Amino acid sequence: MARRLVWAVLPALGFAVAHALAILVGRATRVDGSEVSLAWPAAAVAVLWGVHASGLPRVGAAVHWILLAAVTGAVTFATGATVELAIWFSGVNLVLAAVTAAVLRHGGRPITLRNPADLARLVAAVCAGSLLAAALAVAFFAHEHQDHLAQTFSLFAVRNGVTALTGVAVVLRLKDVRWKVPRLAEARTLEALACAVVVVALFARIFWFNPGLPTGFAMMLPAMWVSLRFSMVASTVFLTGAGTFIVWATLLDRGPLEGIPEVEQALLAQGTVGSLTLVVLALAVIRESRNALIAELRHLALHDPLTGLANRALLVERLDTYLEQPKAPPAAVGVIFIDLDGFKRVNDAWGHREGDLLLDEMARRISAAVRPSDLVARIGGDEFVIACTGISDASELHDLAERIRHCVAEPYGATSDAPFDRITASIGYALSDGKSTSKSLLSAADRAMYVAKRSGRNQIAPGHGVSISAR
């Protein structure tokens, strides 16, 4: 009970601390003489908090929503806002978080960022939440009889939308990251270093040493380079760094926005970050989804759809590779050819569904019986082939074939409630020599399998020229 209570309280405390710090950062970037902040990282934290809360039971969700409103109001009031403004801003953050979370969770789909459809859903959700929150914020300023309401609405909507989009996108990508040290080739490393130098030099020129020239469009060139050439993690790091640098330079009145009114400066800076965010995310997501599709198509082209084992194409490819690799004598390449005895009767008597279940079970048994380095393939019907490397002699290959034969022959009925008890296999094997090819090895093992079948089935036979006298 205590452990469950701790795990329930920790997320709430974590979100509360992060949200409070984000509000402090945002309030520190207020435009002089205004309650309008240049950056509002609390928008991203609020949306993430809202997504978490919307997935909880009603009581837990209510506690999180109340805590979100309380933290927003308390920190806003503590940083100089009136009580009325603090309460109103609490409502603004609640609307932003609740609407965005509701759109993201609509339809019960998982919240991810792996393809263009995910990005479109995220943009739509953030736009809906930001526009409604901006309308509520402007209503307060209208009540206070302030001027330039259209400009204020634009700034609130763009600022909250850009911050929420960037922050949520970064978190969604980090959730999918498999942390490992990348191994880059020399050319790739040089390209990454060149890209980093160009990015730093270009952003410094545009937003630091720039005497006010409108050259901001040039930053799209390295953005496209990073998005199309490097991983989604690299794109996310680039986006976070670029957005932070743009906001920082704007706060210091540097770069192409130097000298213009502060509210316009804030709006243009957020618009710049928003444009950069959309370009980087769109290109990176399209590239990643394309690579995932290519990998999936390659997997389908090289694997059996029923069992997930390698198919004939991948088997031949691996055998060619094994045979081309230099091997220390007496190591050789071995092939084991397996044909299930009486499989046709199973299909005829009990139907193809039961036959598919049998094939799937045999695939698991054979995979469990072989060594981790061996490749198991299904090359059609009830025929399986194992490609083995580092075989010292025929006796080692024979022992492996014997182990497979025993695994296949174990009772099957208890495994899937099948209407038959067991099935056996006829097995042939062949060992490579200096002249072997993948075709000759497969043919030799295939012929040996037929010898085993003609010998009474549930037998093992060596290929022509293979001796097991060493046994």
C-alpha atoms as one frame of an Amber mdcrd trajectory, in Angstrom:
protein
   0.000   0.000   0.000   2.799   2.393   0.959   4.664   1.638  -2.258   1.572
   2.311  -4.381   1.023   5.582  -2.523   4.624   6.640  -3.193   4.330   5.819
  -6.895   1.087   7.824  -7.033   2.560  10.871  -5.257   5.960  11.031  -7.014
   4.636  11.994 -10.495   2.486  14.738  -8.973   5.452  16.165  -7.046   7.715
  15.917 -10.087   5.265  17.704 -12.350   4.589  20.335  -9.666   8.291  21.173
  -9.254   8.905  21.214 -13.028   5.842  23.395 -13.609   6.842  25.847 -10.887
  10.366  26.196 -12.293   8.991  26.601 -15.826   6.671  29.408 -14.684   9.577
  31.161 -12.950  11.606  30.998 -16.160   8.668  32.282 -18.186   7.885  35.136
 -15.798  11.558  36.172 -15.937  11.177  36.782 -19.690   8.290  39.272 -19.420
   8.295  42.210 -21.789   8.994  45.456 -19.884   5.812  47.064 -18.601   3.663
  44.048 -19.523   2.452  40.720 -18.167   3.249  39.107 -21.532   6.263  36.755
 -21.401   8.566  36.151 -24.343   8.907  32.419 -23.558   6.536  30.163 -21.632
   8.055  26.700 -21.036   5.225  26.080 -18.563   2.991  25.452 -21.600   4.930
  22.288 -22.454   5.014  21.091 -18.829   1.285  21.801 -18.426   0.420  19.801
 -21.552   2.569  16.856 -20.470   1.029  17.024 -17.010  -2.429  17.137 -18.554
  -1.703  14.117 -20.732  -0.561  12.201 -17.655  -3.577  13.301 -15.593  -6.081
  12.454 -18.331  -4.949   8.834 -18.251  -5.594   8.406 -14.513  -8.769   7.332
 -12.667 -11.156  10.166 -11.838  -9.985  10.815  -8.284  -6.297  10.775  -9.230
  -6.936  12.951 -12.274  -8.877  15.478 -10.167  -5.978  15.739  -7.694  -3.522
  16.407 -10.538  -5.744  19.043 -12.185  -6.260  20.846  -8.860  -2.521  20.760
  -8.170  -1.792  22.123 -11.662  -4.124  25.082 -11.073  -2.780  25.682  -7.562
   0.888  25.697  -8.631   0.160  28.030 -11.534  -1.737  30.492  -9.374   0.703
  30.409  -6.449   3.883  30.906  -8.513   2.292  33.570 -10.712   1.157  35.478
  -7.625   4.585  35.046  -5.989   6.265  36.658  -9.009   4.314  39.901  -8.845
   0.902  39.210 -10.379  -2.336  40.284  -8.742  -4.595  37.682  -7.167  -7.133
  38.140  -9.971  -4.460  37.695 -12.667  -3.001  34.632 -10.913  -6.426  32.976
 -10.754  -7.153  33.839 -14.384  -3.794  32.497 -15.570  -4.507  29.267 -13.685
  -7.601  28.876 -15.838  -5.593  29.668 -18.982  -3.069  26.904 -18.219  -5.838
  24.437 -17.358  -7.593  25.114 -20.676  -4.333  24.749 -22.609  -3.459  21.445
 -20.916  -6.972  19.965 -20.896  -7.870  20.752 -24.520  -4.492  19.631 -25.903
  -4.565  16.404 -23.862  -8.165  15.670 -24.917  -7.338  16.017 -28.630  -4.198
  13.890 -28.269  -6.083  11.129 -26.453  -9.089  11.212 -28.780  -9.788   7.787
 -30.221  -7.657   5.985 -27.647  -4.566   5.971 -29.872  -1.116   5.930 -28.222
   0.570   9.330 -28.017   3.779   9.001 -30.022   5.800  10.929 -32.608   6.924
   8.355 -35.164   5.236   9.314 -38.431   3.651  12.319 -40.187   0.180  11.388
 -38.897   1.463  11.606 -35.297   2.982  15.024 -36.025  -0.251  16.271 -37.617
  -2.239  15.138 -34.569   0.226  16.847 -32.223   0.087  20.122 -34.194  -3.733
  20.041 -34.282  -3.945  19.377 -30.537  -1.482  22.134 -29.646  -3.200  24.616
 -31.972  -6.614  23.895 -30.447  -5.328  24.252 -26.885  -3.233  27.354 -27.611
  -6.000  29.232 -29.438  -8.573  28.634 -26.715  -6.077  29.501 -23.969  -5.064
  32.690 -25.824  -8.720  33.700 -26.171  -9.196  33.251 -22.415  -6.048  35.257
 -21.643  -7.097  38.124 -23.920 -10.502  38.159 -22.252  -8.754  39.137 -19.025
  -6.820  41.952 -20.708 -10.023  43.165 -22.356 -11.620  43.210 -18.907  -8.664
  45.344 -17.770  -9.282  47.717 -20.753  -5.829  47.169 -22.236  -4.996  48.031
 -25.862  -3.541  45.966 -28.724  -5.670  42.911 -27.947  -5.201  41.371 -31.395
  -1.428  41.570 -31.011  -1.639  40.132 -27.499  -3.800  37.257 -28.734  -1.294
  36.472 -31.487   1.623  36.526 -29.066  -0.118  34.280 -26.524  -1.239  31.804
 -29.163   2.118  31.630 -30.957   4.190  31.616 -27.771   2.209  28.876 -26.031
   1.817  26.863 -29.215   5.495  26.946 -30.144   6.680  26.157 -26.610   4.166
  23.344 -26.122   4.862  21.834 -29.545   8.630  21.905 -29.075   8.591  20.617
 -25.498   6.088  17.808 -26.067   7.852  16.738 -29.281  11.203  16.548 -27.470
   9.734  14.420 -24.657   7.925  12.071 -27.066  11.124  11.537 -29.023  13.211
  10.947 -25.887  10.746   8.244 -24.795  11.551   6.275 -27.972  15.317   6.738
 -27.839  17.463   3.641 -27.368  20.441   5.106 -25.580  23.687   3.752 -26.947
  27.008   5.145 -28.055  26.832   5.740 -31.829  29.507   4.205 -34.002  30.163
   6.648 -36.802  32.370   6.018 -39.778  35.173   8.502 -40.369  33.285  10.268
 -43.156  30.137  10.466 -41.030  32.107  11.873 -38.093  33.662  14.551 -40.293
  30.227  15.445 -41.650  28.820  15.770 -38.117  31.711  18.027 -37.066  31.317
  20.159 -40.192  27.591  20.449 -39.550  28.183  21.537 -35.940  30.687  24.194
 -37.025  28.327  25.549 -39.701  25.361  25.626 -37.288  27.293  27.491 -34.581
  28.832  29.973 -37.038  25.565  30.650 -38.847  23.461  31.140 -35.719  26.144
  33.361 -34.179  26.195  35.456 -37.352  22.406  35.775 -37.556  21.524  36.287
 -33.892  24.675  37.639 -32.264  27.036  39.510 -34.569  24.287  40.638 -36.916
  23.893  44.441 -37.170  20.188  44.057 -37.886  20.297  42.450 -41.336  17.246
  40.258 -42.158  19.169  37.029 -42.810  17.201  34.709 -40.538  16.034  32.617
 -43.496  19.567  31.189 -43.762  19.084  29.097 -40.602  16.715  26.829 -42.537
  19.696  25.437 -44.488  21.438  23.753 -41.514  18.002  22.803 -40.149  17.272
  20.839 -43.321  20.781  19.367 -43.301  20.423  18.072 -39.726  16.875  16.775
 -40.263  17.636  14.880 -43.463  21.096  13.547 -42.648  21.095  12.718 -38.928
  18.930  10.904 -36.409  15.773  12.166 -34.752  17.789  12.607 -31.548  20.213
  14.928 -33.351  17.274  16.875 -34.787  15.739  17.207 -31.325  19.018  18.433
 -29.823  19.408  20.936 -32.675  15.854  22.183 -32.219  16.218  22.621 -28.456
  19.526  24.444 -28.770  18.403  26.664 -31.640  15.150  27.660 -29.928  16.937
  28.486 -26.668  19.574  30.545 -28.481  16.989  32.526 -30.474  14.998  33.418
 -27.335  18.176  34.295 -25.431  19.488  36.549 -28.204  16.106  38.264 -28.468
  16.011  38.916 -24.716  19.427  40.583 -25.047  18.167  42.616 -28.041  20.625
  41.059 -30.467  20.282  39.825 -34.045  17.931  40.810 -36.863  15.137  41.775
 -34.411  17.304  44.383 -32.707  15.695  47.763 -32.159  12.046  46.965 -32.914
   9.272  47.227 -30.263   9.567  44.507 -27.627   6.113  42.986 -28.128   6.708
  42.700 -31.882  10.169  41.357 -31.127   8.660  38.650 -28.925   6.062  37.700
 -31.529   8.615  37.475 -34.357  11.061  35.490 -32.223   8.394  32.936 -31.320
   7.259  32.822 -34.942  10.852  32.082 -35.961  11.154  29.274 -33.415   7.763
  27.905 -34.518   8.721  27.851 -38.191  12.018  26.175 -37.371  10.218  23.613
 -35.186   7.732  22.656 -37.892  10.420  22.337 -40.580  12.769  20.238 -38.433
  10.053  17.987 -37.014   8.331  17.444 -40.350  11.537  16.528 -42.199  12.895
  14.394 -39.355   9.628  12.484 -38.875   9.231  11.872 -42.618  12.826  10.642
 -42.837  12.461   8.364 -39.825   9.122   6.903 -40.945  10.586   6.307 -44.414
  13.559   4.460 -42.912  11.222   2.413 -40.707   9.106   1.506 -43.743  12.198
   0.455 -45.708  13.366  -1.685 -42.777   9.927  -3.277 -42.475   9.754  -4.018
 -46.208  13.238  -5.535 -46.113  12.229  -7.688 -43.151   9.106  -8.868 -44.984
  11.158  -9.619 -48.094  13.642 -11.752 -46.143  11.433 -13.495 -43.571   8.622
 -16.023 -43.532   5.346 -14.250 -42.628   3.964 -17.206 -40.658   6.867 -18.122
 -38.388   9.076 -15.032 -38.599  12.050 -17.199 -39.579  14.392 -16.387 -42.430
  13.138 -17.283 -45.906  15.069 -18.819 -48.804  16.442 -15.466 -50.010  17.977
 -14.593 -46.634  19.219 -18.171 -46.185  21.117 -18.125 -49.480  22.453 -14.638
 -48.710  23.810 -15.750 -45.330  25.226 -19.000 -46.706  27.101 -17.084 -49.401
  28.489 -14.796 -46.707  29.488 -17.703 -44.479  31.237 -19.493 -47.340  33.154
 -16.367 -48.370  34.480 -15.686 -44.877  37.958 -17.022 -44.117  37.765 -19.974
 -41.733  40.480 -21.454 -39.603  40.772 -25.190 -40.404  39.034 -27.441 -39.683
  36.021 -25.123 -39.203  33.386 -25.458 -41.929  29.839 -24.425 -42.823  27.063
 -26.946 -42.247  23.500 -27.158 -43.553  20.711 -29.180 -41.913  17.619 -29.848
 -44.021  14.402 -30.780 -42.149  11.146 -32.125 -43.581   8.195 -32.881 -41.283
   6.809 -36.416 -41.695   3.097 -36.672 -42.372   2.424 -32.940 -42.383   0.113
 -33.226 -45.398  -2.146 -35.553 -43.417  -2.451 -32.912 -40.688  -3.604 -30.313
 -43.216  -5.997 -32.729 -44.926  -7.525 -34.100 -41.720  -7.613 -31.076 -39.433
  -7.392 -28.042 -41.725  -4.810 -25.419 -42.593  -5.301 -23.467 -39.365  -4.132
 -26.433 -37.310  -1.322 -26.928 -39.823  -0.192 -23.311 -39.328  -0.208 -23.790
 -35.545   1.938 -26.887 -35.979   4.432 -25.060 -38.210   4.676 -22.193 -35.742
   5.323 -24.611 -32.870   7.964 -26.507 -34.854   9.678 -23.201 -35.684   9.919
 -22.409 -31.961  11.239 -25.861 -31.109  13.891 -25.848 -33.822  15.001 -22.310
 -32.888  15.347 -23.379 -29.252  17.416 -26.455 -30.190  20.090 -24.743 -32.319
  23.029 -22.596 -31.269  22.623 -18.781 -30.983  24.865 -18.274 -34.020  22.845
 -20.590 -36.295  20.302 -19.280 -38.795  16.941 -21.070 -38.936  14.901 -20.686
 -42.131  11.604 -21.950 -43.459  11.920 -22.329 -47.198   8.433 -23.549 -48.015
   5.628 -25.787 -46.784   6.969 -28.007 -44.018  10.660 -27.648 -44.909  13.134
 -25.981 -42.545  16.857 -25.374 -43.024  19.553 -24.474 -40.505  22.768 -22.790
 -41.641  25.667 -23.326 -39.210  29.146 -21.788 -39.059  32.236 -22.856 -37.182
  31.463 -26.592 -37.473  34.571 -28.578 -36.536  33.503 -31.950 -38.006  30.503
 -33.969 -39.190  29.893 -35.425 -35.728  29.136 -31.957 -34.335  26.592 -31.378
 -37.121  25.108 -34.832 -36.551  24.694 -34.133 -32.823  22.877 -30.904 -33.607
  20.583 -32.695 -36.065  19.865 -35.372 -33.447  18.941 -32.749 -30.896  16.553
 -31.144 -33.380  14.979 -34.519 -34.219  14.243 -35.202 -30.549  12.745 -31.721
 -30.026  10.458 -32.086 -33.041   9.289 -35.539 -31.920   8.191 -34.431 -28.457
   4.406 -34.698 -27.830   2.585 -31.880 -29.523  -1.000 -32.266 -28.380  -0.463
 -30.783 -24.907   1.077 -27.671 -26.457  -1.880 -26.474 -28.507  -4.678 -28.884
 -27.632  -4.205 -30.411 -31.093  -6.264 -33.469 -32.173  -3.080 -35.484 -32.752
  -0.235 -36.485 -30.495   3.068 -35.819 -32.211   4.922 -35.456 -35.491   8.408
 -36.469 -36.549  11.018 -35.179 -38.981  13.378 -36.612 -41.581  16.692 -34.775
 -41.512  19.639 -34.587 -43.871  22.816 -32.584 -43.430  25.872 -31.595 -45.431
  29.265 -30.094 -44.595  31.156 -27.653 -46.805  34.523 -28.218 -48.409  36.769
 -25.887 -50.372  34.546 -26.025 -53.479  31.121 -25.738 -51.853  28.562 -23.133
 -52.838  25.251 -22.334 -51.183  23.453 -24.166 -53.992  25.591 -27.290 -53.725
  25.304 -27.416 -49.926  21.513 -27.064 -50.003  21.230 -29.701 -52.726  23.425
 -32.147 -50.802  21.439 -31.688 -47.601  18.152 -31.968 -49.509  19.200 -35.266
 -51.113  20.313 -36.573 -47.719  16.915 -35.684 -46.266  15.185 -37.804 -48.928
  17.524 -40.683 -48.069  16.404 -40.368 -44.438  12.745 -40.300 -45.482  13.128
 -43.408 -47.647  14.872 -45.154 -44.727  11.679 -45.111 -42.709  11.261 -41.471
 -41.646  12.216 -39.963 -38.315  15.797 -40.607 -39.404  19.002 -38.625 -39.956
  21.237 -39.053 -43.000  24.550 -37.380 -43.934  25.074 -35.873 -47.363  27.203
 -37.511 -50.032  30.860 -37.617 -49.004  30.168 -36.733 -45.357  31.521 -39.253
 -42.858  30.675 -39.432 -39.181  33.231 -42.111 -38.368  34.796 -39.669 -35.928
  31.842 -40.362 -33.673
